[in-house]
Amino acid sequence: LQVEESAVSLWNWTVTKHTGAVISDEQRAKLRFAACRLISLCEGSDPPEGTIRRQILMSMKTGKGWIDIGKAALADGFLENAMSSIEKLYAKLRKGSEDEADIQVHRADVEKSLFKVLSYQAESAVAQGDFQKAVMCVQRCKDMLMKLPKETCYLSILCYNFGVETYEWKRYEQSSFWLSQSYDIGKMDMKYCVGKEMQAKVLRLLATTYFEWDCSLYLDKALKAISLANQENLHPAGFFLKVKILLKSGASDEEINSALAEFTHLEMSLDFCLNTAKLLLEHGRESVGFDFLKSVPERFESSPDLGKISLLHIEFLLQNKRELLAKQKIEEVIIGHYTGKQLLPEALNQLHMILWDRAAKHYEEKNYSEALHWYNYSVSFYTPGQIDQNLAKLQRNMASCYLHLKQADKAKEAVKQAERCDPHSIFTKFSVYKIAVMDNDTDKAVEAVIEMGKLAEKPSEHEDKLRVDKNTGSNLLSLAAQIALENDQQIVAIKALEHLSEHLQDCQQLFAAIKCLVRLMLSKVMAENAEKRWVYEDINSILNYLNLAHKKLAESFTEEKFTGDMRILEAQWFRKVAWNLAVQFKDSPEKMRDFFVLSFKLSQFCPSDKAVLVAQKTCLLMAAAVDLEMGRQQITPSEQTELFSEALQHLQTCKEIWKVLKLTGDFAKDPTDTLLLLYEFEARSKLNDPTLHNLMESVWEQPQIEIKTLEIIASLAMESPARYPVLCKKALRSALTLHRKQPVIDAVKFSKCLHSLINISLPTGLTDLDTCVLQEVWDYFEDGLSVISSTDAYPEMEILWLMTRAWNTGIFQYTVGKYMEAEQWCGLGMRFLNHLGSLKKSYE
């Protein structure tokens, strides 16, 4: 009992909440489902009449709820339960009544519920595509109408709805059945019928179903259905459909005129009449169509929309290639425009579109004079001095025609008018540009291109959004560049391509534009080179183009259509151009460095094969060499620091590449290791880098280091702003050691190295020298004597220099009272005297 009460409460709560739109249809169906299931659990073996009636009601409404939310399959069980409960109720009622009259009353009572359940079952069957079950359910309902005449209208509309659903699903056979049933049921009881308007509606859809199902096979049925519909209730839709069917059937003009006459007095809108005329004309019934069209103005004399009739007339004359008649009609409209019969704005806009379409067609066919004729018709509707964006477009189009016809003055006037109407349009600027190119006015053409570039970046607020999309600016700039090239105006083409490259989104188009820019500027630069002059602005432009290419290559990884292979091809092309330019600019170190650095950056988008690695290594070495060379010039300390730091960065990257490259083959004779060492030593020494000594520790340990390398290190160690005398001496000592280890000592090279070592160890003019230092230098002199004694190739001037330095050192010692040391050093000098040749007598 408690469960039953809860179920009833839930049901009632659902009803009240749905009435207040608190819960949705689906929530209501689910709550009804729950309540209905709970009630079924409480059913006893012999439930009272009230309980059974409640079960019937709840099962019916639950099933209907599932159907209404599109879940018909869930409804079937509840509808079967309702049917079963109806049988129980009837049996219970008969059991308690023996009188035939009472039984008939009970039967009538039960049949109302049965009718509803059957109609719901029919709905569920249609929704699930079970046509046979639906037919059976509806037939049983139809059989019950004699006893339930008031349900006639309901059943007729139900069948109509089935017809609509199956028509929408293109199940034409089923649709025609349901619509026929709807019409037949609607006639069964005049008192409770659906009315003539509804019957006509059913028949029109039935005619449409036959028409769309198979017109050739069911044409007679379609005509019969629409004729019946029109007899039931005259309606414009019925009139239109009948004409449509007659046209499809190939009926004669007389038959169609007869059908049109049937509806002479029917109230129809102007648009409906125009659609009818259009239908006739589209089916090639020109005579009937134009006659009907001519009769329309009489029906709508006071309508402000009469211009629509003329538009349709013009449109169909043009479609049927009757341009002369169309022109006459247009001229009538123009005259009417200035005699108080103006078209409404919407109709006038439509006419402009027709005129422009016709002009565009002639333009595409290169019949520019005829295109101008149609554009002039459009101009006729504008008043002098009127400012309008469409008029600007019209003038631009006319200017294009005049240009093709070589009528320059008229073209200029048209563009002038376009500027007056719409000066901030990119299309107007493009027209100005074309005129400037035609006049060979470079300055004006460049100015127009610059304006186009600005407008492409930020379109005018007044610009027609339908005509200006994100690619419009790029397309016009591309066309501008093409026009300039065709007219041999290189400067203008370059400017157009520069702006184009700023706005292109498509990677392939962008790189094509940059390549074109590079080629154009290269030809200009090469011409300057041939004349022995450089225009650095042009060189900087090429650098900018290549930098842009590098930037866009880096961004291209997000572009799906731009594949990896495409990226590599583009990078290869640009890096080779940068390399070749670097080689060309050997007389301009800074530019050479910039191009080598760019070539390296661009090569990073290429596969790291041996050829690319070699190119990268060379680029970085050359860039570092140029930075070092520029740093040696007389410039400010801050500039020097910047250059040496950049060189060091290039060298660090180069060392990493060189490590990888050495794994790919034998590079025993390659000087890269030596160059890296010397460049790094110079950069670090001149930056006063504290890690310099660590670098040199690894150098001293190298067994294969060359004498020349050590001598260069010694020289660099003392080259301003560097000053590392200890490193200089160590390098020179190592070099002397290697000289002595040679199978045959090169006396000349040895003498120079010794000269440098003594110079750095024994500065000129110093008298107060440490004993250790003097001893160290004494050993160097002894080394010199040893070599001099063993060869006749020692330069005599170097022997004389050694003698003089030893003697002078003795003299310096004497002046400070170091007589023993003075005697030793002067004696050392005398030992060199014996080895002099022609100069010996002079110094003895």
HELIX and SHEET records of a PDB file:
HELIX    1   1 GLN A    2  THR A   19  1                                  18    
HELIX    2   2 ASP A   25  LEU A   41  1                                  17    
HELIX    3   3 GLU A   49  ASP A   68  1                                  20    
HELIX    4   4 ALA A   72  LYS A   95  1                                  24    
HELIX    5   5 GLU A  100  ALA A  127  1                                  28    
HELIX    6   6 PHE A  131  MET A  144  1                                  14    
HELIX    7   7 PRO A  149  GLU A  151  5                                   3    
HELIX    8   8 THR A  152  GLU A  168  1                                  17    
HELIX    9   9 TYR A  172  GLY A  186  1                                  15    
HELIX   10  10 LYS A  196  GLU A  232  1                                  37    
HELIX   11  11 PRO A  236  SER A  249  1                                  14    
HELIX   12  12 ASP A  253  GLU A  262  1                                  10    
HELIX   13  13 LEU A  270  GLU A  282  1                                  13    
HELIX   14  14 GLU A  286  ARG A  299  1                                  14    
HELIX   15  15 GLY A  307  GLN A  319  1                                  13    
HELIX   16  16 GLU A  323  HIS A  337  1                                  15    
HELIX   17  17 PRO A  345  GLU A  364  1                                  20    
HELIX   18  18 TYR A  368  VAL A  379  1                                  12    
HELIX   19  19 GLN A  389  HIS A  404  1                                  16    
HELIX   20  20 ALA A  408  CYS A  421  1                                  14    
HELIX   21  21 ILE A  426  MET A  438  1                                  13    
HELIX   22  22 THR A  442  GLU A  457  1                                  16    
HELIX   23  23 THR A  472  GLU A  486  1                                  15    
HELIX   24  24 GLN A  490  HIS A  503  1                                  14    
HELIX   25  25 CYS A  507  ALA A  530  1                                  24    
HELIX   26  26 TYR A  536  GLU A  555  1                                  20    
HELIX   27  27 SER A  556  THR A  558  5                                   3    
HELIX   28  28 GLY A  564  GLN A  584  1                                  21    
HELIX   29  29 PRO A  589  SER A  603  1                                  15    
HELIX   30  30 LYS A  610  ARG A  632  1                                  23    
HELIX   31  31 PRO A  637  LYS A  662  1                                  26    
HELIX   32  32 THR A  672  LYS A  686  1                                  15    
HELIX   33  33 LEU A  692  TRP A  700  1                                   9    
HELIX   34  34 ILE A  707  ALA A  717  1                                  11    
HELIX   35  35 PRO A  725  ARG A  740  1                                  16    
HELIX   36  36 ALA A  747  SER A  761  1                                  15    
HELIX   37  37 THR A  771  SER A  790  1                                  20    
HELIX   38  38 GLU A  796  THR A  815  1                                  20    
HELIX   39  39 TYR A  819  LEU A  833  1                                  15    
HELIX   40  40 LYS A  840  TYR A  843  1                                   4    
END                                                                             
